[in-house]
Amino acid sequence: MPSPRQFHRGSTRVFSVLLIVVGVAMVVASIGAGGGPLAVGVVLGVLFCAAGGARLYLLERTPR
């Protein structure tokens, strides 16, 4: 059984990747529906991707 710290790191990694996947899906859906680069879905999708990427970056940057 993993320790609580390992479980937290693993769940953070999973949810960060999920944020990135949801962000990409939002961008693709918005552009597919005819949205421009400043459409709400595109902007929010990029922000979701940035949040997921930042979480992954900070997760790998912190000592274990």
N, C-alpha and C positions, 0 to 999 in steps of 0.2 A: 504494500500500500504506500503510495507516495506521501511525503510529508506535506503539511499544509502549504509551505512555501512553494514546493514543486507544483502542487495543484493550482495555486494562484498564478504562477508563471505560465503554466500550460493553458489555463482558461483565458488568461490575458492574451496569449498568442492566438488562440482560436477566435476570440471575439474581435481582435484587431484585423485578422484576415477576413472575417465576416464583414466588418465595416468597409474594407477595401472592395470586396465583391459587391456589396450593396451599392457603393458609390459608383463603381463602373457600370452596374446595371442601370442606375439612374441616368447616367450620362448617355448611355446607348439608347435608352428608351426616349429620352428627351430629344436627342438628335434625330432619332427615327421618326418621331412624331412631328418633325419640322421645326424644332426649336433652334434658336440661334445660340451663339456663344454666351450670351448673357441671360438665357432662359433660367428660370428658377431651378428646374431639375438639373441643369448642367452645373450651375453654381453650387447647389447643395451636394451634388455627386462629387464634385472636385473637393469640397470641404470634407466629405465623408472619407474620401481616399487619403486626404492629408492627415486627418485625425487617426486613421488606422495605421498609416505609415509612421506617424510620430510616436504612437504607442509602441510599435515594433522597435523603432529606433531606441527609445528610452528603455525598453525591456532588455535589449541586448547591451546597452551601454552601462547599466547598473551592475555592480558586482554580484556574484551569486553567493 
